[in-house]
């Protein structure tokens, strides 16, 4: 079966009542503020995804397809010193301040009007941290008078918004065992919700919920079959039910180090009261060691925010043998099709398919390719929900002549995916998703592997290759009702930054070549661009202040591509790193 339900935890009602009482006393950013974020409140940017559903859509339209020609820098803020690397953050804006995280687990508070630095907190990172894919950080969460973010040594830190002083700090897990975290948390009903990173080190993926005001753990839910979930109250730990059925889709003891890292975090859908979060690749990459579907890796999950129960799941890539992950964001929207409106989610998966699911139950509605080449599957069976595989998998090293390396195959997409972490956007006016896609493949082979705590746990080798000479990245507008690509913009280097769309008929995204670009949301025509001095791989946001609309985006090339990119990394080796925040507004004549 492609979906399953788990028993509701009996303490859910009590937790909800306690959270409701706590919320009433919160000063600063409240639960109601977060519900209004990006919809009724356009003067702030309060959460990852701009709104709870992750649409990255703003109803602001002072900056529009006609006025965009007058968009100019208002100010720029440099992160300074030698700590450049990739700047993948989404800024938050509240009470006249911009809060933006940066590489090496730093966070800045900047005056939104002038760009003046108000404070900086630089987390002291120990030697021996094990980040998979650069020393990036993707953003923070706001609640009460706190700004909360995670660190590369797997800690969660809450700072006072005014002073930058630490209010609480909690250890998520042991970094020496391979755990880290770089995703932006979200806050739901007074709980700060986080995932964990470290799938390449044999960690066990999970989702945690903590009291946002104190940092104390309220519940934890592993997402690998066979592990127990727990709730916590007054320092007491209580079993909250087993995840799945031990050993059902995993052989032997491999579920104990099964991967499935929840490294991109999630969104929240208030209509179904669900945290929507994806899970990463199973461990190790060598799928011959773990026959079976390996639930709940490379899957889409709906989780009850009150207690961590898994409401439903859909597995995008059973027995993943290509590191396709499944962490890509699930964006809530209303699908209008065949005269009906369905509460749906859209997900552009690393495996190259754009999925539409019913968000009330996880039922598959459609799955269509959004990249030009997929060697691993010809499609997805809408009756079973399973991919129709071609059999193109790397060979079993145990059956090779020397027992050291299995047969090499060419796979597309590459393990960096048809779309990686960079979040897409959904425009409620056009009804289109704007997906930052990449066209690349890889030679991949399997190798023998043994688990060692804190060591890389792959059992595979690879070499990434561009599919085309003239472009790798492609921003594509997709109609979720048909799966058809309405328009596309091709970019020579990979697209690795987030997307913003607005009621001004605009779509914004950045390029590694250093440009922030704006496109007509209906036609894809490029309307505006600005050179920021380094690659733009962060997430643009917009807000209104003193009657003017502003756009902000971090600039600073880095992330996984130059570290893991093979032939792709060589092709774009000329790109330079950086670290700055750019803010734009319309020029007044």
N, C-alpha and C positions, 0 to 999 in steps of 0.2 A: 504494500500500500504506500502511496506517496504522501499521505498525511496521517497524523495520529494525534490523539488528545491525551493529555496527562491529567491526573486527578487534581482538583483544586485544593489548595492548602487551607486548612481550617482557620488559620489565623488571619486570612486575607482581610476580612471585614474589620477586625480589630486594628490591623495596621492602617487601613484606609481611614478609620475614624481618628486615630492618633495623628495621622498626617494632616487631616483636615483641620484639627485643632491647632497643630503647629503652624500650618500655613497662615492661619488668621493672624498670628502674632508676628509674621515676618515683615520687617521694614526693609525697603529697597525693592529689588526685583521679586515679585510675588508669582504664585502659580497662575493667577489670572493674567499678569503681564506676559508670561510665557505663552499662554493660550492666544493672546492677542498679537504676538510677535509676527511681524511681517504682513499682517492682515489689517488689523485696525490701527496698530502702532507703526507708523513709518518714520518716527523720529529717533528710533533706536534700532540696533541689531542685537538681539538678545540671545540667540541660540545658533548652534551649528545647523546649517541648512536654511538660515534666515527665518523660516517658520518651522513649526514642529514636524510638518509632513515632509520637509526637505525639498520643497519645490524650487527654492532659490529664485522666486518670483517676487517682484515688488510692484505694487500698484502706482508707484510714482511715475510721472510722465512729463515733468518739466524738461528733463533731458529726453529728447525723442529723436525720431528719424530726421526731423527738420532742423532741430537746434543742435544736434550732435557736432556739427561743424565748428561750434563755438566753445567746445569743451577744452579747457586748459588746466594745467597744474595749479592747484591752490597752494600746496606746499609739499615738501618731501622730508622724510625723517630717516636718517641713517642709523642702522643698528651698531655701526662702528666696529673697531678692532679687527682682529684676524678671524673671528668666528663667523665666517660667511656660510658656505655650503647651501643646501636647498632650503628655500623659504616657502613652505607649503600651507601656511596658515590661512584661516578665514578670520579676519578681524571682527571684534564685537564693539558696539557703540552704545554707550549709556551715560546719561547725566553729564554730557559734555566731554566725555573721555572715550578714547579708543584703546581697547585692550587687544594687543596682538602678541602671539607667541612667536618665537624664533628658534633657529637652530641651537643645539646644545642645551635644550630645556630652559630657555630664557623666556621671560614675559615682560612686556613694556606697557606702561600706561602713558598715553600721549594726549595732550590737549587737542580736542577735535577741531577747534577753530584755528589754532596757530601752528600746530605741529611741535610744540614745546614738550620735551620729555618731563613727565611728572615724577615717575619712579621706574626703576627696573629691578626685577628679582632674577638673579642668576643662580639656578639650582646647582649645588656642588655635586658634580657627577664623580663617582668613584672610578678608579682604574678597572678595566675588565668588563665594561658594559658590552652587551651583545646585540646591538641594533642590526636588523637584517639589511635595511635599505636606506642608509644615510642617517645623519643625526638630526632629523627633521622633527617638527612638532606642528600639528594641524589645527590647534585652536583650544579655546577654553569654554567654560560655562559660567553663567552669572546666576546668583541666587542670593536674596537678601542683600547684604553689603559685601558679599564675597565674590571673588573671581577664582575659579577652580580649574586646575589643569593637571595633566599627568606628565611624567618624566621618563627619561630613557633608562633609569635604574628602577623602574616599576614602582614609583611612588605617586600618590595623589596629594596635591598641595592646594590648600585654600588660603588666599591672601585677602587682606582688607583692601577694598577697592580704592580707598582714599590714600592709604599710606604704603601699600605693598608689603606690609608686615605679615608674617605667617600667623594664621589663626589656628589651623590644624594641619597635620601632615600624617598620612597613613601609608603604610607599606602594602602594596598590592600583592607582591610576591617577591621571590628571591631572584635578583638579576643574575646571580652566579649559575642559576639553573636554566638560564636562557630566556627568562621573562623580561619584557620591556613594555613600554607603552608610549604611543605618540598621537593617539586619536583624541579628538575633542570629546569630552564628556557631554551628556545631556542631563537636564534636571527635570524629573517628572514627579509631581505631587510630593515635593519635598525630598525626593530621593535623587542622588547623583548616580547615574547609570554609566558603567564603563565596561569595556571588554578588556582583553589582554593580547599582547603581541608575543611572538616567539615560535611560530609554527615550524620554522626551519630548525628548531632546536629540540623538538619532541616535547613541547609543553602540552598541557591540556587546556583547550580553549574553554572559556566560561564567560558569563555575564555576572557582574556584581552590582549590588545596590547598597548605597550608604546614606545615612542621614546627612543631607547636604550642609546642615549647620554645624555638625559635630564630627563628621567623618566616620562615625561608628557603623560597622557592617550590619545590615538588616537582612539581606539574603544573598546567596550565591548559587548560581545554576551552571554546572558544567554542561557543555554541549556535545560531549563525546559519550556515546552509548556505554552504559555500565557504571558511570560515576554517580555518586550521591550528591544531591543538592541539600543545602542547609539554610535554616533561618536562625536569626540571633535576636535575643531579647534580654535586656538586663544582664548582658555578659554570658547568657546561657545559649548553648548551641543545640539545635533540634534538627533531626533529619527531616527533610522536606520531600523525600521521594527519590527513587532511582531514575536516572535519565535513560529511557529506553529499556532494553533487555540485555543484560550482560552477555557478550559473546554472540549475539544473534547475527550481526553483520560484520563482525571482526573475528579473525582467527587467533587462537591462543591468547597471549597476553599483550598483543600489540595495542589494544585499546588503552592500556595504561599510559602510553606515551603517544597518543593518537593524533596530536596536532589539533586542527580545527580552530586555530586562533581567531578570535573575534576582533581583529586588529584595526578595523576601520570604525568601530562603534556603530551606533544606530540612530534611528529617528523614532518619533512617537506619533501614533495616530489616535487622536482623542475620540474619534467616532467609534472605534472598536476597542478603545482602551488597551492598545497593544504597543509594546516596543518592537519595532521591526529591525532585525539585525541579521547580518549574514555571517557565515562561518567559513574559515579558510581551508586550505588543503589538508588532507590526512598526512600523517607522517609514518614512515619516510616517503619520499617521492617515488621510490621504487615500488610500484603497485603489485609486483609479483610476490612480494613478501606478505601481502595482506588481501587475499581474495575476498570478495564480498563488497557490499555497497559502502561500508565504512561510515555508517550514520553517526552523528549528524554533521559530518564534514561537508564542505562545499555545498552548503544548503542555505535556504532562506527560512528564518524562524520568526514566529510571532510569540512574544513573551508577555505574560501578565506582569505589569509593573509592580503590583502589590506584593507578590510573593515569589516571582521567578518561574512559575509554571510555564511550560511550553504549550501554547494553545494549538498550534499546528506547525507543520514543517513541509517544505518542498525541497527535494534534493536536485540541484541543477546538474551536477556532474557526479554520478555514482562511480565509486572506485576510481577517483581522479588519479590519472597517471601522468599529468602534464603540468601540475601546479597551477591549475586554472582557478583555484580558490572559489569562493562564493560570497566574498565580503562586500561586493558592490552594493551601493545604497539602494534601498527600496523606497521609492517616492510614491506617496499616496495621491490619488487623483480619482475623479469620477469619469469612468469610461462610458461614452455615449456610442452605442453600437446597436444596429438592428432595432432602433426605436426604444431601446432600453438604456437605463443608467445603472452601472454596476460600480460598487465601491471596490476600486482596483488599486494595484500597485504596478509601477513600471520598474524594471531592473535590466540594465545593460550589463550582462555578465562577462567576466573575463573570457569565458569560453566562446564568445562571439555571437551569442544569441541574445536578442532583446525579448525579455519575458514580460507578459502581462498575467498577473494572478488576481484572483478574487481575494481581497484582503480580509474578508470575514471568515474564510475557511482554508485558504491556501490552494484552492483548485486552480489548475492551469487553464488559462483562457487562450493564450497564443504564445508562440515562440518563433521569431523570425531572425534571420541573420542581419547583423548591422555592419559586418566587414565583408570584404570581397572573397575571402578564401578561408575555408574550414576543412582541414584534412581529416579531422577526428570523427566527424559526424555529418550525415546528410540532412538531418532535421531532427525534430522532436515529435514523438508520437503523442497526439493530443488525447488519446484514450488512456494510455498508461502513464503519460507524463515523462517517459524515459527517452533519452537521446537515442537516435538510430545510428549506432556506431559503425564506422567503416573498418575497424580492426587495425587502424594505423596507431599502434602503440610501440614504445621502445621495447626491444627484446629482453628476454629473461637472461640475466648474466649466468645463472646457475646451469643453463643449457648451452652456453657458449663453449668453444673449444678449450679456452684457458680458464673459464670460470670467473674472469675478471671484468669483462665488459660485454653487455648484451648488444644486439643488433641496433645500429643507429637508424633512426627514421627522421624524416622531415615533417614537422608538425606546424600547422597554422591554425589559430594564432600562436605566437610564442607564449612562454610562461608569463611574460609581462602583460599579456591579455589583449583582447580586442578593445577593452577599456580597463584601466587599472583603477587606482584609488580616486582619481580626479572626478569630482561629483558633477553630474549632468544637471540640467535645469528643465522645469516644465512651465510653459506659459499658458495660463488659463484662458487667455484671449485667442491665441492661435490654435490651442489644443495640441501643440507639438512638444516633443521632448528634444532637447539639444544635447547631443552626445559627443564628447571628445574621444574619438576613436583612434586606433593606430593599426597600421597595416604592416605586420611583420610576422615572420615565422622563425623556426629554430631547428637546428639539428639537435636531437636529444637521444641520450643512451642511458641505460641503467647500469649500476655497479653494485657489488655487494656492500652491505652496510650493517653495522652493529651500533646499538644505542649506547651512548655515554653521556651522562648528565652534563649539561652545559656545553656540549660540543655540537657542531653542525650535524644534522641528521637528514641527509638528502638521499644518498644512494643513486645519484644521477649526475650527468654532465651535460653541457649544452653550449650552443653557440648561436646567438641571435642574428638574424639576417633581415634586412629590408626586403619587402616584396617588390618594390618599385623604385626606379631611379629618381623620379621627380618628386615623390612625397612619401612620408610615413604617416603623419598626423592628418586627421580628417574630422572637422566639426560637421556633424550630420544632424539634420532636422528630421525626426521620425514621427510619423503618424501612428499612434498606438492602436488605433482602430483597425488599421490595415497592415501595419509593419513596414509600409513603404517609406523610402527615403525621399523627402520632398525637395531638399536641397543639400549641398555640401560645399564646404570650403576646404581645400587641400593645403597642407603645410609641409614644407621640406623636411623639417625635423619632427620628432614626436610631439604630440600635444600632451601636456602633463599637468595642466592647471584646471581649476574649477570653472564653472560657467554661471553667469548671472543673466536673468532675463527680466524685462520690465514691461509695464503697460505702455511705455513709450515706443513700442514696436521695435525693441532693441534686444540684442544678445551680445554679451561681453565675454571674452575669454582672452588669455594670454598665450604667448608663444615663447619657446626657449631662445629664440633670436632676440628677445627683449621687448617685444611689442605687447601693449594692451590694445586689443582690437574691438570694434563694435560693428555688428552686422544688422541688416534689416531682418527682423524676426520672421517675416512672411516669405521673403525672396532669397535671403542669404547674401545679398549684395553687401560688400564691405563699404562701410560709411565713414570710418574714422580709425586712426591708429596713432599710437604715441610710443616712442622709444624710451624705455625706462633705464637703460644702461646695463641690465643683466636679465637673464631669462625669467619670464613670469610663469611660475608654477604654483602660485597661490590662488586663493579664491576671492574674486571681486565681490564687494558688497555696496549697497547704496542706502542713503537715509536723507532725511530732510532736517535742516538746521537754519533757524532764522529766515525761513521762507525760501531757502535755496536747497536744491538737490545736490548731493555730493556722491562721488564714486571713490572707493578706496581699494587698493590691491597691493599686496606685498610683491617685491621683486627680489629675485635671487635664485640663480640656476643651481640645480642639484637634484637630489632624490635618487631613485634606483637606476635610472637609465645610464648615467655615466659610470656607475659602479658595476652593473651586471650586463651592460649592453652589447658585448661582443663587437661584431662588425658595425652595429649601430653606434656604439660609443666612439669608435674610430671616426665615423663619418661626421660626428658633431663635436669632435674634441676641441674645436676652436672656441666654443662658447665659454664665457667667463662667469665666475661665481659673483655673488653680491649679497647685500643685505640691507633693504630699505623698504619704507612704506610710502606709497605715492597716493596723494589725494587730489581729486579733480573736481572742478565745478564750471559752470558756464561763465564765459567772459562777459562782463558788463561793459557795453560801449558807452 
